Amino acid sequence: MFSNLSEKFGNTIRNLSGRGRLTEENIQEALREIRMALIDADVALSVVKQFIEDIKEAVVGQEIVKSIRPGDMLVKLVQDELTKIMGDSAAEINLNCEPPAVILMAGLQGSGKTTTVAKLANLLKIKKKKSVLVVSADVYRPAAIKQLETLAGQIDVNYFPSDAKQKPVKIAEDAVKYAKRKFIDIVIVDTAGRMHVDSDMMNEIYEIFSAVNPVETLFVVDSMTGQDAANTAKAFNDVLPLTGVVLTKVDGDARGGAALSVKMITGKPIKYVGLGEKIDALEVFYPERMASRILGMGDIVGLVEEAQENVDQKKAKKLAKKISKGKGFDLEDFLDQLQQLRNMGGIQNMLGKLPGMGVLPKAAKSMVNDKLFHQMEAMINSMTKKERRYPALIKGSRKRRIAMGSGTEVQDVNRLLKQFTQMQKMMKRMKGGGMMRMMKNLQHMQ
């Protein structure tokens, strides 16, 4: 995510490090590099211009405290400016109204709107503890109606049936009436994907808006379209009063132009970002955390929050108690740690939130991927219970059997056992606690 921009910003900061003062000359050089990095990231030109002017005004001629390098000062200024253009602080969804709170979802065709409706319903159900009803008013694509019904069943939220022969406005109105009768907290209305130049379709969604009076009108847009995402959101906002934007496919966006352009061009905050295909891959957008990640400073707060939400506390305490009593960390425990890592979004998600990882070369990042961890799980699952508890038993013939059973090679099994031994030593030092303890240690380091 935003890897190209992170790499270029990192190079600029390293080039500036070691100088005792930020002068007109060296700051111009750094700003030129930052400008080119932002343009390459497909950030809107008006945003780039404002960004550079604000940093230049703040930094030129400033004396640098002896203990702080110019690179550090630039990092702070760039981070502040990145945070400012993305929205200063998180814009939480507004549910402060008489139930049901209606959320209207708008967007272009193919932006991932229907999937985002289900992701948002799942997030509000789990994190806000709300009852949610989803409904599809997309009568032009019957598959969208069926898709939402299927997704609603997967996440166990209420689904209001609709039909391609019905009027979209009537569908939305009936869903809200049903929610009132059943005392449901939130109604999320999925609408047909449309082009902003299509006046008939835009009139239709405005009619839905007027009929159900939503507390939130969110525009769903593919972040990989760059600054076009911001321009499209602005065009929609000219017709439909948006309250926020949801960026999808952010995990596949190496540039970052959409995230850095939307707020300044539309005046509307980014409320959520989609970070993958899984139903729980939707996060509240925190501008300050995203700015830190772009600059390679990670997001330890986000990482710790994920650990607290996804790590099984009972298992963590059980493991800590086991190790504190002098019982060893075995391959069963190692498998459990791998599974908890998967629950946190996988190794790539975790690495993206660790300080310094954002500026690592792509070749180095590619060496550590989730495929390796799936392979480890397969090898451990191919072992007997006795082998998992007593890894020292795993010798020649057992290694060959494990490799054959997991579709790997003997050298892969050797590598796993070596990594397990390293993990075993680390656990002994931490006295158990595993993933949760490691997250807390990272937070203290930060």
C-alpha positions as CSV (number, residue, x, y, z in Angstrom):
1,M,0.0,0.0,0.0
2,F,1.5,3.3,-1.2
3,S,4.8,1.6,-1.5
4,N,6.1,3.8,-4.4
5,L,5.4,7.0,-2.5
6,S,6.9,5.6,0.7
7,E,10.1,4.6,-1.1
8,K,10.5,8.0,-2.8
9,F,9.8,9.9,0.4
10,G,12.3,7.7,2.2
11,N,15.0,8.4,-0.3
12,T,14.4,12.2,-0.1
13,I,14.6,12.2,3.7
14,R,17.8,10.1,3.7
15,N,19.4,12.5,1.2
16,L,18.7,15.4,3.5
17,S,20.0,13.7,6.7
18,G,23.3,14.8,8.1
19,R,23.0,18.5,7.3
20,G,23.0,20.9,10.2
21,R,20.5,23.4,8.8
22,L,17.7,23.5,6.3
23,T,18.7,26.2,3.7
24,E,16.8,27.6,0.7
25,E,19.0,25.5,-1.5
26,N,18.7,22.1,0.1
27,I,15.0,22.5,0.9
28,Q,14.3,23.4,-2.8
29,E,16.0,20.2,-3.8
30,A,14.0,18.1,-1.3
31,L,10.7,19.8,-2.3
32,R,11.4,19.1,-6.0
33,E,11.8,15.4,-5.2
34,I,8.6,15.4,-3.0
35,R,6.7,17.2,-5.8
36,M,7.8,14.6,-8.3
37,A,6.9,11.8,-5.9
38,L,3.4,13.2,-5.4
39,I,2.8,13.7,-9.2
40,D,4.0,10.1,-9.8
41,A,1.5,9.0,-7.2
42,D,-1.2,10.5,-9.3
43,V,-2.1,13.2,-6.7
44,A,-4.2,16.0,-8.1
45,L,-2.0,19.0,-9.2
46,S,-3.9,21.5,-7.1
47,V,-3.2,19.4,-4.0
48,V,0.5,19.0,-4.9
49,K,0.8,22.7,-5.3
50,Q,-0.8,23.5,-1.9
51,F,1.2,20.7,-0.2
52,I,4.5,22.1,-1.4
53,E,3.7,25.7,-0.6
54,D,2.6,24.9,2.9
55,I,5.8,22.9,3.7
56,K,8.0,25.5,2.1
57,E,6.4,28.3,4.2
58,A,6.9,26.3,7.4
59,V,10.5,25.2,6.9
60,V,12.6,27.7,5.0
61,G,15.1,29.5,7.2
62,Q,14.2,27.5,10.4
63,E,17.1,26.8,12.8
64,I,17.4,23.1,13.6
65,V,18.0,22.1,17.2
66,K,21.3,20.4,17.5
67,S,19.8,17.1,18.6
68,I,17.5,17.0,15.6
69,R,18.6,16.3,12.0
70,P,17.1,18.2,9.1
71,G,15.6,14.9,7.9
72,D,13.8,14.5,11.2
73,M,12.4,18.1,10.9
74,L,11.2,17.4,7.3
75,V,9.6,14.1,8.3
76,K,7.5,16.0,11.0
77,L,6.5,18.7,8.6
78,V,5.6,16.3,5.8
79,Q,3.7,14.1,8.2
80,D,1.7,17.1,9.5
81,E,0.9,18.2,6.0
82,L,-0.1,14.7,4.8
83,T,-2.4,14.4,7.8
84,K,-3.9,17.8,7.1
85,I,-4.7,17.1,3.4
86,M,-6.2,13.7,4.3
87,G,-8.5,15.1,7.0
88,D,-6.7,15.8,10.3
89,S,-8.6,13.2,12.3
90,A,-10.8,10.2,11.8
91,A,-14.4,11.0,10.7
92,E,-16.5,8.5,12.5
93,I,-19.9,7.5,11.0
94,N,-22.8,9.6,12.3
95,L,-25.5,7.4,14.0
96,N,-26.8,10.2,16.1
97,C,-30.5,10.1,15.0
98,E,-33.7,8.4,15.8
99,P,-33.5,4.8,14.6
100,P,-33.3,3.5,12.0
101,A,-30.2,5.5,10.9
102,V,-30.2,5.2,7.1
103,I,-26.9,5.0,5.2
104,L,-27.2,5.5,1.4
105,M,-24.3,4.0,-0.7
106,A,-23.5,5.5,-4.1
107,G,-20.8,4.9,-6.6
108,L,-19.7,4.0,-10.1
109,Q,-20.1,0.6,-11.6
110,G,-17.4,-1.9,-10.6
111,S,-16.2,0.2,-7.5
112,G,-17.0,-2.7,-5.1
113,K,-20.1,-1.0,-3.7
114,T,-22.2,-4.1,-2.9
115,T,-19.3,-5.9,-1.2
116,T,-18.6,-2.7,0.8
117,V,-22.3,-2.6,1.9
118,A,-21.8,-6.1,3.5
119,K,-18.4,-5.1,5.0
120,L,-19.9,-2.0,6.6
121,A,-22.9,-3.9,7.9
122,N,-20.5,-6.5,9.4
123,L,-18.3,-3.7,11.0
124,L,-21.3,-1.9,12.5
125,K,-22.7,-5.1,13.8
126,I,-19.5,-6.3,15.5
127,K,-17.8,-3.0,16.6
128,K,-20.9,-0.8,17.2
129,K,-23.1,-3.7,18.4
130,K,-25.9,-2.5,16.2
131,S,-28.7,-4.4,14.5
132,V,-28.4,-3.8,10.7
133,L,-30.7,-4.3,7.7
134,V,-29.3,-4.3,4.2
135,V,-31.3,-3.8,1.0
136,S,-30.5,-3.6,-2.7
137,A,-32.2,-1.0,-4.8
138,D,-30.1,-2.0,-7.9
139,V,-32.9,-3.2,-10.1
140,Y,-30.7,-3.0,-13.2
141,R,-28.4,-5.8,-12.1
142,P,-30.4,-8.7,-10.6
143,A,-27.1,-10.4,-9.7
144,A,-26.4,-7.6,-7.3
145,I,-29.6,-8.3,-5.4
146,K,-28.7,-12.0,-5.1
147,Q,-25.1,-11.1,-4.2
148,L,-26.2,-8.9,-1.3
149,E,-28.6,-11.6,-0.1
150,T,-25.8,-14.1,-0.1
151,L,-23.4,-11.8,1.8
152,A,-26.0,-10.9,4.3
153,G,-26.5,-14.6,5.1
154,Q,-22.7,-15.0,5.5
155,I,-22.4,-12.2,8.1
156,D,-25.8,-12.9,9.7
157,V,-27.4,-9.5,9.3
158,N,-31.0,-8.7,8.3
159,Y,-31.8,-8.7,4.6
160,F,-34.8,-7.0,3.0
161,P,-35.8,-8.8,-0.2
162,S,-36.2,-6.8,-3.4
163,D,-37.0,-7.5,-7.1
164,A,-35.8,-6.2,-10.4
165,K,-39.5,-5.3,-11.3
166,Q,-39.8,-2.9,-8.4
167,K,-39.1,0.8,-8.3
168,P,-35.8,1.7,-6.5
169,V,-37.4,4.4,-4.4
170,K,-40.2,2.1,-3.3
171,I,-37.7,-0.6,-2.3
172,A,-35.8,1.9,-0.1
173,E,-38.9,3.3,1.5
174,D,-40.3,-0.1,2.3
175,A,-37.0,-1.2,3.8
176,V,-37.0,1.8,6.2
177,K,-40.6,1.1,7.2
178,Y,-39.8,-2.5,7.9
179,A,-36.8,-1.5,10.0
180,K,-39.0,0.8,12.1
181,R,-41.5,-1.9,12.7
182,K,-38.8,-4.4,13.8
183,F,-36.8,-1.8,15.8
184,I,-33.7,-2.3,13.7
185,D,-30.9,0.3,14.4
186,I,-29.4,0.8,10.9
187,V,-30.5,0.4,7.3
188,I,-27.9,0.3,4.6
189,V,-29.3,1.0,1.1
190,D,-27.2,-0.3,-1.9
191,T,-27.9,1.5,-5.1
192,A,-27.1,0.9,-8.8
193,G,-23.7,1.8,-10.1
194,R,-23.9,4.8,-12.3
195,M,-21.8,7.3,-14.3
196,H,-22.0,10.9,-12.9
197,V,-22.8,12.1,-16.5
198,D,-26.0,10.0,-16.6
199,S,-28.6,12.5,-15.6
200,D,-31.5,9.9,-15.4
201,M,-29.5,7.7,-13.0
202,M,-28.4,10.7,-10.9
203,N,-32.0,11.9,-10.7
204,E,-33.0,8.4,-9.5
205,I,-30.5,8.3,-6.7
206,Y,-31.5,11.8,-5.6
207,E,-35.1,10.7,-5.4
208,I,-34.0,7.8,-3.2
209,F,-32.1,10.3,-1.1
210,S,-35.1,12.6,-0.7
211,A,-37.4,9.7,0.1
212,V,-35.4,8.0,2.9
213,N,-33.5,11.1,4.3
214,P,-30.2,9.3,5.0
215,V,-28.0,10.3,8.0
216,E,-25.0,9.3,5.9
217,T,-24.5,9.3,2.1
218,L,-21.3,7.5,1.3
219,F,-19.6,7.5,-2.1
220,V,-17.7,4.3,-2.8
221,V,-14.8,4.6,-5.2
222,D,-11.9,2.5,-6.3
223,S,-8.6,4.0,-5.0
224,M,-6.6,2.6,-7.9
225,T,-8.2,5.2,-10.2
226,G,-6.0,7.8,-8.5
227,Q,-7.0,11.5,-8.7
228,D,-9.9,10.5,-10.9
229,A,-11.5,9.1,-7.8
230,A,-11.5,12.5,-6.2
231,N,-12.8,14.2,-9.3
232,T,-15.6,11.7,-9.7
233,A,-16.5,12.1,-6.0
234,K,-16.7,15.9,-6.5
235,A,-19.0,15.4,-9.5
236,F,-21.3,13.2,-7.4
237,N,-21.2,15.7,-4.6
238,D,-22.4,18.4,-6.9
239,V,-25.7,16.5,-7.4
240,L,-25.9,14.4,-4.2
241,P,-25.0,15.8,-0.8
242,L,-22.3,13.3,0.3
243,T,-21.2,13.0,3.9
244,G,-18.1,10.9,3.2
245,V,-16.1,8.6,0.9
246,V,-15.2,4.9,1.1
247,L,-12.0,4.0,-0.7
248,T,-11.9,0.4,-1.9
249,K,-8.9,-1.7,-3.0
250,V,-6.5,0.4,-1.0
251,D,-4.3,-2.7,-0.3
252,G,-3.6,-2.9,-4.1
253,D,-2.9,0.8,-4.5
254,A,0.9,1.4,-4.7
255,R,0.5,5.1,-5.5
256,G,-1.9,6.7,-3.1
257,G,-3.3,9.5,-5.3
258,A,-6.9,9.0,-4.3
259,A,-6.3,9.0,-0.6
260,L,-4.2,12.2,-0.9
261,S,-6.6,14.1,-3.2
262,V,-10.2,13.2,-2.1
263,K,-10.5,15.4,1.0
264,M,-9.0,18.6,-0.4
265,I,-10.9,18.3,-3.7
266,T,-14.3,17.3,-2.4
267,G,-14.2,18.7,1.1
268,K,-15.6,15.4,2.3
269,P,-13.7,13.1,4.6
270,I,-12.6,9.6,3.8
271,K,-14.5,7.5,6.4
272,Y,-13.5,4.0,5.6
273,V,-10.9,2.1,3.5
274,G,-11.3,-1.4,2.0
275,L,-8.1,-3.4,2.5
276,G,-8.8,-6.7,0.8
277,E,-11.6,-9.1,-0.3
278,K,-12.4,-10.6,3.1
279,I,-15.7,-9.5,4.7
280,D,-13.8,-8.0,7.7
281,A,-11.4,-6.1,5.5
282,L,-12.8,-2.6,6.1
283,E,-11.2,-0.1,8.5
284,V,-12.0,3.3,9.8
285,F,-9.7,5.8,8.0
286,Y,-7.2,7.5,10.4
287,P,-5.3,10.3,8.4
288,E,-2.5,10.5,11.0
289,R,-1.9,6.8,11.0
290,M,-1.9,6.7,7.2
291,A,0.6,9.5,7.0
292,S,2.9,7.6,9.4
293,R,2.6,4.5,7.2
294,I,3.4,6.5,4.0
295,L,6.5,7.8,5.7
296,G,7.6,4.3,6.7
297,M,6.9,5.0,10.4
298,G,4.3,2.2,10.7
299,D,1.1,2.2,12.6
300,I,1.8,0.5,16.0
301,V,-1.5,1.8,17.5
302,G,-3.5,0.1,14.7
303,L,-1.4,-3.1,15.1
304,V,-2.0,-3.3,18.9
305,E,-5.8,-2.6,18.3
306,E,-5.9,-5.5,15.8
307,A,-4.1,-7.7,18.3
308,Q,-6.6,-6.8,21.0
309,E,-9.6,-7.6,18.8
310,N,-8.3,-10.7,17.1
311,V,-6.0,-12.5,19.5
312,D,-7.7,-15.0,21.7
313,Q,-7.0,-13.7,25.2
314,K,-7.8,-17.0,26.9
315,K,-5.3,-18.8,24.7
316,A,-2.7,-16.1,25.3
317,K,-3.1,-16.4,29.1
318,K,-3.1,-20.2,28.9
319,L,0.2,-20.1,26.9
320,A,1.8,-17.6,29.4
321,K,0.8,-19.8,32.3
322,K,2.2,-22.9,30.6
323,I,5.6,-21.3,29.9
324,S,5.8,-19.7,33.3
325,K,5.5,-23.1,34.9
326,G,8.5,-24.3,32.9
327,K,6.6,-26.2,30.3
328,G,8.1,-25.7,26.8
329,F,6.6,-23.9,23.8
330,D,5.8,-26.7,21.3
331,L,4.7,-26.8,17.6
332,E,1.0,-26.9,18.7
333,D,1.6,-23.5,20.3
334,F,3.5,-22.3,17.2
335,L,0.6,-23.3,15.0
336,D,-1.8,-21.4,17.2
337,Q,0.4,-18.3,16.9
338,L,0.4,-18.6,13.0
339,Q,-3.4,-18.9,13.0
340,Q,-3.7,-15.8,15.2
341,L,-1.4,-13.9,12.8
342,R,-3.7,-14.9,10.0
343,N,-6.7,-13.5,12.0
344,M,-4.8,-10.2,12.2
345,G,-4.8,-9.9,8.4
346,G,-1.6,-11.9,7.6
347,I,2.1,-11.0,7.6
348,Q,1.9,-8.4,4.9
349,N,-0.7,-6.4,6.8
350,M,1.4,-6.7,10.0
351,L,4.6,-5.7,8.2
352,G,2.9,-2.7,6.7
353,K,2.2,-1.4,10.2
354,L,5.7,-1.9,11.6
355,P,8.1,1.1,11.6
356,G,10.6,1.1,8.8
357,M,8.9,-1.5,6.7
358,G,7.3,1.0,4.4
359,V,10.7,2.0,2.9
360,L,12.1,-1.5,2.5
361,P,12.9,-2.4,-1.1
362,K,10.2,-4.4,-2.9
363,A,12.5,-7.4,-3.3
364,A,13.0,-7.6,0.4
365,K,9.3,-7.4,1.1
366,S,8.5,-10.1,-1.4
367,M,10.7,-12.5,0.5
368,V,8.2,-12.5,3.4
369,N,4.7,-13.4,2.3
370,D,1.6,-15.1,3.6
371,K,2.3,-18.1,1.3
372,L,5.2,-19.1,3.5
373,F,3.0,-19.1,6.6
374,H,0.3,-21.2,4.9
375,Q,3.1,-23.6,4.0
376,M,4.2,-23.7,7.6
377,E,0.7,-24.5,8.8
378,A,0.4,-27.3,6.2
379,M,3.7,-28.9,7.5
380,I,2.6,-28.7,11.1
381,N,-0.8,-30.2,10.2
382,S,1.0,-33.1,8.6
383,M,2.7,-34.0,11.9
384,T,1.4,-36.3,14.5
385,K,0.3,-34.9,17.9
386,K,3.4,-36.5,19.5
387,E,5.7,-34.8,16.9
388,R,4.1,-31.4,17.6
389,R,4.6,-31.8,21.3
390,Y,8.2,-33.3,21.0
391,P,9.8,-31.7,17.9
392,A,13.1,-33.4,18.7
393,L,11.6,-36.6,17.5
394,I,11.4,-35.3,13.9
395,K,14.4,-36.9,12.1
396,G,15.1,-38.2,8.6
397,S,12.1,-40.5,7.8
398,R,9.6,-38.3,9.7
399,K,10.8,-35.2,7.8
400,R,10.3,-37.0,4.5
401,R,6.7,-38.1,5.5
402,I,5.8,-34.5,6.7
403,A,7.2,-33.0,3.4
404,M,5.2,-35.5,1.3
405,G,2.0,-34.9,3.3
406,S,2.2,-31.1,3.0
407,G,3.4,-30.9,-0.6
408,T,6.8,-29.4,0.4
409,E,10.4,-30.4,0.4
410,V,12.6,-31.8,3.3
411,Q,14.6,-28.5,3.3
412,D,11.3,-26.7,3.9
413,V,10.7,-28.8,7.0
414,N,14.2,-28.1,8.2
415,R,13.6,-24.4,7.7
416,L,10.4,-24.6,9.7
417,L,12.1,-26.4,12.6
418,K,14.9,-23.8,12.7
419,Q,12.3,-21.0,12.7
420,F,10.4,-22.8,15.5
421,T,13.5,-23.0,17.6
422,Q,14.1,-19.3,17.2
423,M,10.5,-18.6,18.2
424,Q,10.9,-21.0,21.2
425,K,13.8,-19.0,22.5
426,M,11.9,-15.7,22.0
427,M,8.9,-17.1,23.9
428,K,11.2,-18.2,26.8
429,R,12.5,-14.6,27.0
430,M,9.0,-13.1,27.0
431,K,7.7,-15.7,29.5
432,G,4.8,-16.6,27.2
433,G,1.9,-14.4,26.1
434,G,2.8,-14.8,22.4
435,M,1.3,-12.5,19.9
436,M,-0.4,-10.2,22.4
437,R,2.8,-9.7,24.5
438,M,4.8,-9.0,21.3
439,M,2.3,-6.3,20.3
440,K,2.6,-4.7,23.8
441,N,6.4,-4.7,23.5
442,L,6.2,-3.0,20.2
443,Q,3.9,-0.3,21.6
444,H,6.4,0.3,24.5
445,M,9.3,0.6,21.9
446,Q,7.3,3.1,19.9
